[in-house]
Amino acid sequence: MKPNLAYIFYLTLGLWSAASMAQEPVAPDISAIETLAKETVAKKIQPAPNARVSIIPQTLDNRLVIPRCSSPLTAALASEREISRNNTVRVSCTSPDLDYPWQLYLSVRVSISYPVVVARETLAPGTLLSAAQMAVRYVDQYSVNGEQFDATAQLIGTRLKRRVPKDYPIFGSNICFVCKGDAVSIIARTEKFQIKTVGEATEDGNLGEQIRVKNTRSNKMIEATITKVGEVRVKM
């Protein structure tokens, strides 16, 4: 039986057409370009685990005519500077079948915020802080200046040295874990034993800082490190 030449011709033509269509470059999807720009910026960000990160790429006009591209798009930051609030991403197509490569620039906005302890109400100097007087809010990274705290438990029992307005961050410079004139426990510890006595702070200090303390029993002045509210430690 002779082969049906017409059938073979049309079958071959169909396969050739399908292959041609598969190789035909297509215009990239606008949403895919925006996603690629967002992912490019995200790879350059290494925030702390407790940070909140928002990355918002520029929204392209749906009427924008995107040139065709038969190769995967590539994207890179338009400059080598560190990630900031506003960034520019270059999206490119370098398909070998194009007469010339094309590129598109998108702006990408980044917002990074961190948890910071703030005052629930306006607090006066001399206030002993309690959990009810504080709250945790997320603050933009560019507003996080100086020593701040990310948990209210860190500040319970500390004393304010100056007025703090409502919703304002409580800075390390606003407080003292041990304040001048406070009675403190003085701890001296080794691996085998511990000595505990009492004293009086002669200056303000915060956690980890060294201050001068007067030993109430011996009247001697010593250098001690603040370990928590109302407690200092000396070396043996």
Backbone as a ProteinNet text record, in pm:
[ID]
protein_1_A
[PRIMARY]
MKPNLAYIFYLTLGLWSAASMAQEPVAPDISAIETLAKETVAKKIQPAPNARVSIIPQTLDNRLVIPRCSSPLTAALASEREISRNNTVRVSCTSPDLDYPWQLYLSVRVSISYPVVVARETLAPGTLLSAAQMAVRYVDQYSVNGEQFDATAQLIGTRLKRRVPKDYPIFGSNICFVCKGDAVSIIARTEKFQIKTVGEATEDGNLGEQIRVKNTRSNKMIEATITKVGEVRVKM
[TERTIARY]
84.9	0	89	62.4	144.5	111.2	213.5	187.5	109.3	25	-54.8	35.3	85.3	181.3	120.5	-6.8	-72.4	-77.7	-106.6	-116.5	19.7	125.5	260.9	299.2	260.8	295.4	228.8	98.5	27.4	73.9	108.7	158.5	291.6	380.4	511.2	493.6	402.3	376.3	324.4	238	182.9	289.6	378.3	486	580.8	608.4	697.4	635	503.8	434.1	434.5	413	411.1	547.8	652.8	788.4	817.8	770.6	793.4	722.5	600.1	524.5	592.6	650.4	716.9	839.4	904.5	1025.8	996.7	873.6	837.9	849.4	929.7	943.1	810.9	785.5	660.5	692.5	596.8	613.2	600	695.3	687.3	564.7	512.3	397.1	440.7	359.8	395.2	409.4	318.2	325.2	451.5	496.2	618.4	739.9	739.4	849	852.3	736.9	729.1	777.2	737.6	781.1	931.1	986.8	1131.3	1207.7	1158.5	1222	1216.9	1103	1087.4	1183.5	1193.6	1282.6	1429.1	1465	1602.9	1642.8	1553.3	1580.4	1581	1486.7	1475.6	1603.9	1673.4	1796.6	1908.3	1896.3	2001.3	1974	1861.9	1824.1	1848.8	1914.9	1938.5	1897.6	1767.8	1721.1	1730.1	1718.2	1715.2	1589.1	1592.4	1476.3	1345.9	1354.9	1232.6	1185.7	1247.1	1210.8	1090.7	1017.5	911.3	959.5	949.8	1002	889.2	880.4	782.5	858.4	838.2	903.4	794.4	785.7	678.5	738.9	729.3	780.7	685.8	740.5	660.1	552.9	432.3	324.2	330.7	354.2	364.4	226.3	215	89.5	56.2	-65.3	-107.5	-105.3	-103.7	-100.4	41.9	138.2	277.6	302.8	364.5	395.5	534.9	540.1	667.6	721.7	845.9	901.8	906.9	909.3	915.3	1053.8	1058.8	1186.1	1175.4	1268.4	1264.8	1354.2	1431.9	1518.6	1464	1501.1	1457.5	1508.4	1426.1	1466.5	1570.4	1657.3	1754.9	1728.2	1764.5	1741.3	1857.8	1887.8	1995.8	1969.6	2026.4	2015.9	2091.6	2037.5	2097.9	2226	2248	2370.7	2420.6	2544.1	2605.9	2581.9	2511.2	2491.1	2400.4	2404.8	2324	2175.3	2094.4	1949.7	1903.7	1820	1765.9	1614	1551.1	1405.6	1362.5	1432.6	1398.5	1514.9	1485.1	1587.7	1543.6	1641.4	1611.4	1664.6	1577.3	1613.8	1607.4	1709.2	1714.6	1676.2	1569.7	1524	1562.1	1631.3	1686.7	1648	1648.2	1632.5	1748.7	1820.1	1936.9	1922.8	1803.7	1780.6	1868.2	1933.7	2021.2	1945.7	1816.1	1740.1	1690.9	1719.6	1678.3	1783.4	1737	1830.8	1910.7	1846.6	1915.3	1848.9	1926.6	1867.8	1790.2	1696.5	1622.7	1627.6	1603.9	1601.5	1496.9	1450.7	1343.2	1382.5	1357.7	1393.6	1268.5	1272.5	1161.2	1212.6	1134.3	1168	1104.1	1175.7	1126.3	1143.4	1035.1	1038.6	1050.8	1139.4	1163.2	1136.4	1062.2	1036.2	1072.1	1162.2	1201.6	1174.5	1100.4	1069.5	1104.6	1132.1	1175.3	1088.8	1069.3	990.7	1066.2	997.6	1057.1	958.4	1009.1	924.7	895.1	765.4	723.2	636.6	615.5	531.5	384	299.5	154.9	91.7	156.5	107.4	228.3	207.8	318.5	367.6	497.3	556.1	651.4	641	719.9	853.8	953	1081.1	1061.2	1138.9	1127.5	1030.5	956.3	860.3	931.2	885.2	932.1	846	908.1	831.5	770	644.1	572.8	525.7	486	442	322	232.3	111	140.4	257.8	291.9	362.5	390.1	468.2	398.1	437.1	386	497.7	480.8	578.3	515.1	580.5	536.2	648.5	609.4	710.4	744.4	873.1	922.6	1014.2	1002.3	1086.7	1234	1314.6	1456.4	1530.3	1485.4	1553.5	1514.9	1418	1379.8	1434.1	1501.2	1557.2	1698.9	1710.1	1839.4	1868.1	1994.7	2029.6	1994.7	2011.8	1983.6	1834.7	1771.6	1629.4	1608.3	1483.6	1453.2	1335.7	1335	1230.3	1133.5	1146.4	1054.8	1034	908.8	878.3	942.5	959.5	1017.8	1158.6	1227.1	1363.2	1367.5	1255.5	1254.9	1174.2	1105.7	1024.1	1113.8	1077.2	1153.8	1259.3	1286.4	1382.7	1314.9	1396.8	1343.3	1372.8	1272.7	1291.2	1371.3	1464.8	1542.8	1486.6	1404.5	1345	1207.9	1130.8	993.5	993	898.2	881.1	736.6	713.9	577.8	510	379.9	301.2	342.8	354.4	390.4	532.5	612.9	751.9	841.3	943	1032.6	1102.3	1125.5	1200.2	1345.5	1430.9	1571.7	1650.3	1765.5	1853.3	1893.9	1903.4	1941.2	1828.9	1705.8	1592.4	1583.3	1655.7	1634	1763.8	1748.6	1862.8	1815.9	1891.6	1864.4	1900.4	2003.1	2041.2	2062.4	1995.2	2006.5	2085.2	2142.7	2220.3	2135.7	2190.8	2119	2039.6	2024.4	1950.5	2027.5	1951.5	2010.2	2023.3	2138.4	2161.9	2217.7	2194.3	2258	2391.5	2496.8	2630.5	2662.8	2688.4	2714.9	2860.7	2926.6	3061.6	3052.8	3088.4	3064.3	3185.5	3211.8	3309.3	3237.8	3311.2	3249.7	3207.1	3271.1	3245.7	3155.8	3154.7	3071	3030.4	2937.1	2885.9	2875.7	2913.2	2900.6	2803.5	2710.6	2611.5	2605.9	2611	2599.3	2519.1	2509.6	2428.8	2515.8	2468.2	2542.7	2452.9	2515.4	2441.8	2511.5	2433.1	2489	2522.3	2637.5	2677.7	2660.8	2610.1	2585.8	2485	2428.7	2333.1	2406.4	2335.7	2393	2287.8	2319.7	2230.9	2295.4	2220.8	2263.9	2400.3	2493	2625.9	2724.6	2678.4	2767.8	2833.6	2948.4	3020	2999.7	2965	2944.4	3016.7	3029.2	3087.9	2977.6	3001.3	2903.8	2971.6	2900.3	2951.7	2899.3	2990	2951.5	2901.5	2774	2711.7	2776.6	2823.4	2880.1	3023.8	3101.1	3242.8	3273	3174.9	3190.8	3298.1	3337.4	3437.5	3369.1	3439.3	3390.3	3445.5	3358.8	3400	3347.1	3412.1	3363.9	3282.2	3159.9	3072	2998.3	2961.8	2889.8	2742.7	2656.3	2511.3	2467	2402.5	2356.5	2204.8	2131.3	1987.3	1940.4	1811.3	1757.7	1790.7	1859.9	1890	2000.2	2078.5	2182.7	2310.7	2424.1	2553.6	2643.6	2748.7	2841.1	2984.6	3064.6	3206.1	3289.4	3412.5	3503.2	3568.8	3587.1	3657.6	3808.6
-118	0	123.7	218.9	338.1	434.9	505.5	602.3	721	777.9	893.9	1016.9	1060.6	1170.3	1300.7	1320	1443.7	1448	1334.5	1327.4	1357.2	1295.3	1317.3	1464	1528.1	1667.5	1757.6	1733	1817.9	1793	1666.5	1634.7	1704.2	1698.4	1764.7	1915.2	1972.4	2115.5	2156.4	2071.1	2100.9	2099	1998.6	1990.8	2109.2	2148.9	2263.8	2392.6	2407.3	2526.7	2531.4	2415	2409.5	2445.9	2394.4	2424.7	2572.9	2631.1	2773.2	2857.2	2815.6	2888.3	2877.8	2761.8	2742.1	2830.7	2858.6	2938.7	3087.6	3121.6	3260.8	3336.6	3442.6	3518	3583	3589.4	3647.3	3765.6	3853.8	3969	3923.6	3956.7	3917	3978.5	3907.7	3954.3	4067.2	4173	4288.3	4247.6	4165.4	4123.9	4042.2	3965.7	3886.8	3978.7	4087.7	4184.8	4250.4	4288.7	4350.3	4253.6	4126.5	4024.7	4003.9	4002.3	3984	4099.8	4221.6	4338	4327.5	4283.3	4267.2	4161.8	4048.5	3940.6	3983.5	4064.8	4112.5	4196.2	4281.9	4364.6	4279.5	4185.7	4101.9	4023.8	3982.1	3905.1	3987.2	4119.4	4207.7	4253.7	4210.2	4254.9	4143	4175.9	4080.1	4143.9	4158.3	4223.8	4130.1	4187.2	4107.1	4020.4	3907.6	3817.3	3882.6	3985.3	4046.9	4166.1	4188.9	4303.4	4271.7	4375.4	4364.7	4433.1	4360.8	4412.4	4423	4538.5	4560.1	4602.8	4528.6	4559.9	4582.3	4703.8	4738.6	4787.4	4706.1	4749.6	4848.7	4926.7	5021	4945.6	4999.5	4938.6	4990.2	4899.4	4938.1	4957.1	5052.3	5079.7	4961.5	4911.8	4797.6	4828.1	4957	4994.4	4992.8	4972.8	4970.6	4851	4877.3	4770.4	4716.8	4593.3	4530.7	4457.8	4483	4410.1	4259.7	4184	4039.2	3993.2	3872.5	3818.1	3666.2	3597.5	3451.3	3388.2	3471	3420.6	3466.9	3399.1	3444.8	3586.1	3668.1	3804.1	3800.8	3898.1	3912.7	4045.7	4053	4175.4	4200.2	4326.3	4365.4	4506.6	4538.8	4675	4767.7	4883.8	4977.2	5039.9	5031	5084.6	4988.2	5007.8	4919	4963.6	5073.5	5122.3	5029	5043.7	4957.5	4987	4888.6	4904	5020.7	5106.7	5220.2	5220.5	5331.8	5339.3	5326.6	5395.4	5392.5	5335.2	5234.2	5163	5149.7	5134	5117.9	4983.3	4907.4	4775.9	4780.2	4725.1	4717.8	4576.8	4565	4436.8	4433.5	4326.9	4323.9	4196.8	4209.6	4095.5	4096.7	3987.4	3978.4	3859.3	3836.1	3723.8	3736.8	3628.1	3634.5	3661.6	3635.7	3655.1	3798.9	3883.8	4022.7	4105.1	4205.9	4296.2	4377	4405.6	4477.3	4438.3	4427.5	4396	4516.4	4488.9	4599.8	4588.5	4698.9	4700.5	4798.9	4770	4847.2	4877.7	4999.2	5038.2	5053.3	4991.6	5001.1	5053	5136.8	5179	5079.9	5050.8	4956.2	5021.4	5035.1	5099.6	4992.8	5017.7	4923	4991.6	4924.1	4973.6	4862.9	4892.9	4797	4860.4	4792	4845.6	4743.2	4794.3	4710.7	4737	4634.2	4655.1	4742.5	4841.6	4935.5	4960.4	4963	4991.5	5141.1	5174.3	5314.5	5333.7	5459	5491.3	5489.7	5424.1	5423.5	5558.6	5631.2	5760.7	5848.6	5976.3	6065.3	6030.9	6005.5	5960.5	6066.9	6090.3	6194.9	6140.8	6228.4	6186.1	6124.7	6020.5	5952.8	5835.7	5816.9	5706.7	5572.5	5481.2	5342.1	5271.1	5221.2	5165.8	5030.5	5016.1	4888.1	4847.9	4721.7	4671.7	4749.4	4794	4864.1	5000.1	5055.6	5188.8	5184.8	5064.4	5051.5	4964.4	4981	4897.9	4883.7	4788	4767.5	4810	4899.4	4944.6	4918.1	4900.9	4885.8	5023.8	5054.5	5186.4	5171.8	5264.3	5262.3	5265.5	5188.5	5175.6	5309.8	5405.5	5534.2	5622.1	5576.2	5648.4	5580.4	5467.5	5393.3	5444.5	5538.9	5598.7	5583.7	5565.1	5550.6	5412.1	5393.7	5264.5	5252.3	5155.8	5130.5	4985.6	4950	4817	4757.8	4622.8	4558.9	4475.4	4479.1	4404.1	4481.6	4492	4569.6	4507.4	4373.3	4305.6	4356.1	4406.1	4456.2	4580.5	4652.8	4782.8	4787.2	4681.2	4681.6	4704.8	4804.1	4835.1	4941.3	4979.3	5087.9	5221.6	5324.8	5456.6	5557.1	5640.8	5743.6	5860.4	5908.8	6025.4	6153.2	6136.7	6253.8	6218.1	6318.9	6303.1	6231.5	6138.8	6068	6087.1	6149.6	6171	6039.8	6043	5927.6	5882.8	5750.7	5687.1	5716.8	5774.4	5805.1	5691.8	5653.5	5545.7	5578.9	5476.6	5492.9	5456.7	5555.5	5535.8	5496.8	5436.9	5403.9	5527.1	5641.5	5765.7	5822.3	5767	5814.3	5747.2	5637.1	5553.2	5523.1	5466.1	5406.2	5276.6	5169.9	5043.1	5055.9	5132.4	5170.3	5320.5	5390.9	5536.5	5581.7	5698.3	5753.2	5757.8	5704.5	5701.2	5573.8	5488.1	5362.1	5265.4	5189.3	5076.8	4961	4895.5	4786.8	4664.3	4550	4426.4	4413.5	4386.4	4368.2	4219.9	4164.5	4020.8	3998.8	3911.5	3865.1	3714.1	3658.9	3515.9	3449.9	3327.5	3241.1	3110.8	3014.8	2886.2	2810.3	2840.4	2762.2	2831.9	2963.2	3030.3	3169.4	3228.8	3360.9	3444.2	3570.4	3664	3773.3	3805.4	3908.2	4009.2	4136.1	4241.8	4355.8	4465.6	4577.2	4700.9	4793.2	4915.9	5025.5	5138.1	5253.4	5304.4	5319.2	5367.9	5516.5	5554.5	5695.8	5763.7	5687.5	5744.4	5657.4	5713.4	5640.2	5543	5436.2	5342.6	5249.6	5191.6	5095.7	4958	4863.7	4724.8	4711.7	4643.7	4620	4731.4	4844.3	4956.1	4942.3	5003	5000	5132.3	5123.9	5243.7	5227.3	5339.1	5335.5	5314.8	5221	5185.4	5189.9	5243.2	5246	5125.6	5042.4	4927.7	4980.4	4956.4	5011.7	4958.1	4837.4	4776	4819.2	4833.1	4868.3	5014.4	5084.6	5223.1	5238.6	5130.4	5136	5160.9	5233.3	5257.1	5148.3	5091	4984	5011.4	4950	4953.8	4827.6	4842.9	4727.3	4739.7	4625	4620.4	4590.9	4667.3	4648.6	4524	4431.1	4306.1	4301.9	4377.7	4392.7	4506.2	4532.4	4641.1	4614.9	4709.6	4700.3	4602	4555.4	4458.8	4490.3	4477.2	4496.4	4378	4360.5	4248.6	4300.3	4246.3	4282.3	4158.5	4182.6	4071.5	4028.7	3899.2	3843.6	3844.6
0	0	0	-91.6	-103.1	9.3	60.9	166.1	112.5	195.6	158.6	165.9	48.9	45.1	93.6	63.1	107.4	259.7	323.4	470.8	533.5	473.9	526.7	513.9	401.4	378.2	482.2	503.4	599	742.1	774.6	907.6	930.7	830.7	841.2	854.5	776.4	781.8	919.2	976.4	1109	1216	1208.3	1307.5	1294.4	1168.6	1145.3	1199.3	1180.1	1228.2	1379.5	1442.8	1589.4	1645.3	1580.1	1626.5	1610.6	1499.3	1476.2	1581.2	1616	1718	1853.5	1883.6	2013.7	2025.4	1910	1913.6	1898.5	1863.6	1843.1	1975	1980.5	2105	2144.1	2272.7	2321.9	2413.2	2428.1	2515.8	2660.9	2746.6	2887.5	2954.6	3050.5	3126.4	3220.2	3228.7	3312.7	3459.4	3508.8	3648.7	3676.3	3575.1	3591.7	3602.9	3528.9	3535.8	3674.1	3725	3858	3965.5	3952.7	4049.3	4044.5	3924.8	3908	3973.5	3957.1	4018.9	4171.2	4223.2	4368.1	4422.2	4354.1	4397.7	4393.1	4295.1	4282.7	4403.9	4448.8	4566.9	4693.3	4702.6	4822.7	4849.6	4744.6	4760.2	4823.9	4816.7	4868.3	5011.5	5067.1	5201.1	5301.8	5411.3	5519.3	5652.2	5674.3	5796.7	5917.4	6035.3	6157.4	6158.2	6230.6	6231.1	6276.8	6362.4	6414.2	6331.4	6216.4	6132.7	6044	6009.4	5910.7	5782.8	5672.4	5545.6	5443.5	5380.9	5273.8	5148	5037.8	4911	4806.6	4754.9	4661.7	4530.1	4423.7	4293.4	4227.1	4139.4	4062.2	3983	3981.4	3904.1	3761.1	3669.6	3528	3467.7	3378	3308.3	3217.8	3230.8	3147.9	2998.8	2966	2824.1	2768.5	2856.2	2813.3	2721.5	2607.3	2511.3	2542.8	2591.5	2626	2503.4	2463.6	2348.4	2375	2268.2	2281.3	2324.4	2383.4	2430.5	2434.4	2368	2364.5	2470.7	2543	2650.1	2784.8	2892.1	3024.1	3051.7	3112	3147	3258	3257.6	3366.1	3435.5	3562.4	3639.4	3732.8	3754.7	3845.9	3894.1	4008.8	4059	3964.6	3942.6	3847.8	3901.4	4032.4	4092.5	4199.2	4241.8	4339.8	4483.5	4503.6	4639.4	4718	4850.8	4936.2	4916.7	4955.1	4944.5	5031.9	4975.3	5049.4	5035.2	5070.8	5058.2	4912.3	4824.7	4682.5	4602.4	4522.1	4446.4	4300.7	4213.3	4070.9	4023.1	3957.2	3903.9	3752.2	3689.7	3543.9	3499.3	3422.8	3368.1	3220.2	3178.3	3042.4	2967	2837	2746.9	2649.1	2641.1	2551.5	2456.9	2410.2	2318	2194.4	2153.4	2035.4	1905.8	1902.8	1780.3	1763.8	1862	1852.7	1778.6	1706.9	1638.6	1739.8	1852.6	1959.6	2093.1	2200.3	2330.1	2383.7	2473.6	2534.4	2686.2	2752.5	2897	2947	3068	3128.3	3272.1	3318.2	3455.3	3539.7	3660.4	3754	3888.2	3952.6	4087.9	4186.6	4292.9	4394.4	4531.7	4603.9	4735.4	4843.8	4939.3	5048.9	5182.5	5267.3	5402.8	5501	5593.9	5697.3	5833.3	5917.8	6050.1	6157.1	6276.3	6388.8	6511.4	6597.3	6718.8	6817.9	6870.6	6966.2	7079.1	7202.1	7317.8	7321.9	7333	7342	7466.4	7503.5	7619.1	7578	7655.8	7628.9	7662.2	7751.4	7796.3	7824.7	7840.8	7874.6	8014.9	8026.4	8153.3	8207.3	8337.7	8402.1	8450	8467.8	8524.8	8663	8692.8	8821.1	8820.5	8710.1	8701.1	8699.2	8784.8	8777.6	8674.2	8570.6	8458.3	8490.2	8448.6	8460.1	8321.1	8307.7	8176.8	8124.1	8214.6	8173	8111.6	8139.1	8088.7	7953.2	7903.8	7781.2	7678.4	7554.6	7444.9	7341.6	7251.1	7143.6	7011.4	6942.4	6810.8	6709.7	6583.2	6478	6422.5	6421.8	6383.2	6262.5	6167.1	6048.7	6086.7	6014.6	6048.3	6053.7	5973.2	5971.1	6090.2	6168.7	6290.9	6415.5	6396.9	6510.6	6535.1	6625.6	6657.6	6806.4	6841.2	6981.5	7034.8	7163.5	7226.7	7253.3	7188.4	7209.1	7247.2	7280	7332.4	7255.2	7241.9	7161.6	7243.8	7377.3	7464.7	7593.8	7636.9	7758.1	7881.7	7880.6	7997.3	8026.3	7925.6	7944.2	8032.4	8039.9	8107	8236.1	8267.4	8389.9	8511.1	8594.2	8714.4	8695.5	8570.4	8548.2	8578.1	8599.1	8634.5	8523.5	8493.7	8392.3	8448.9	8368.3	8407.3	8346.2	8241.3	8177.4	8120.4	8089.9	8041	7906	7889.5	7762.1	7715	7599.6	7549.2	7509.3	7501.8	7459.5	7319.7	7302.3	7174.7	7130.4	7217.6	7184.4	7233.4	7156.1	7200.8	7331.9	7412.4	7537.2	7508	7504.3	7473	7597.7	7574.8	7686.6	7764.8	7695.4	7762.7	7848.8	7834.1	7913.8	8050	8068.7	8187.3	8260.5	8378.9	8448.1	8513.4	8491.7	8559.3	8706.9	8729.9	8865.7	8863.8	8953.7	8956.7	9079.5	9068.6	9179.4	9306	9416.6	9542.8	9566.3	9461.7	9477.9	9566.9	9648.3	9720.6	9622.2	9621.1	9527.1	9598.6	9539.2	9586	9515.4	9594.1	9537.8	9540.5	9423.2	9411.5	9372.6	9446.6	9410.9	9401.2	9285.7	9263.6	9198	9241.7	9176	9142.7	9090.6	9057.3	9183.1	9296.6	9417.7	9519.4	9521.3	9620.6	9572.4	9648.4	9615.8	9742.3	9732.8	9843.5	9801	9890.9	9859.8	9972.7	9937.2	10035.7	9975.1	10045.4	9997.2	9982.5	9896.8	9874.7	9822.7	9790.6	9739.2	9612.9	9505.7	9379.4	9391.4	9342.2	9346	9211	9111.5	8978.4	8903.6	8797.5	8715	8623.6	8585.2	8489.6	8432.7	8317.7	8252.8	8245.9	8194.9	8189.9	8123.2	8193.8	8139	8163.5	8212.8	8238.8	8376.3	8392.5	8519.9	8593	8720	8801.7	8935.3	9006.3	9140.4	9242.9	9332.7	9435.9	9573.2	9671.9	9808.8	9885.4	9935.2	10017.7	10151.9	10178.7	10298.8	10426.3	10428.5	10549.3	10575	10468	10485.9	10454	10394.5	10348.9	10240.1	10180.1	10073.2	9938.5	9850.8	9715.9	9623.6	9544	9452.8	9312.6	9214.8	9076.5	9052.8	9002	8982.5	8850	8794.9	8667.1	8691.4	8629	8646.4	8570.2	8640.8	8580.6	8560.7	8639.4	8622.5	8711.8	8711.7	8793.3	8940.9	9005.2	9147.2	9183.8	9084.9	9115.5	9037.2	9108.7	9044.1	9079.9	9000.9	9026.3	9026.1	9117	9124.5	9098.5	9050.5	9025.6	9153.9	9166.2	9284.4	9259.1
[MASK]
++++++++++++++++++++++++++++++++++++++++++++++++++++++++++++++++++++++++++++++++++++++++++++++++++++++++++++++++++++++++++++++++++++++++++++++++++++++++++++++++++++++++++++++++++++++++++++++++++++++++++++++++++++++++++++++++++++++++++++

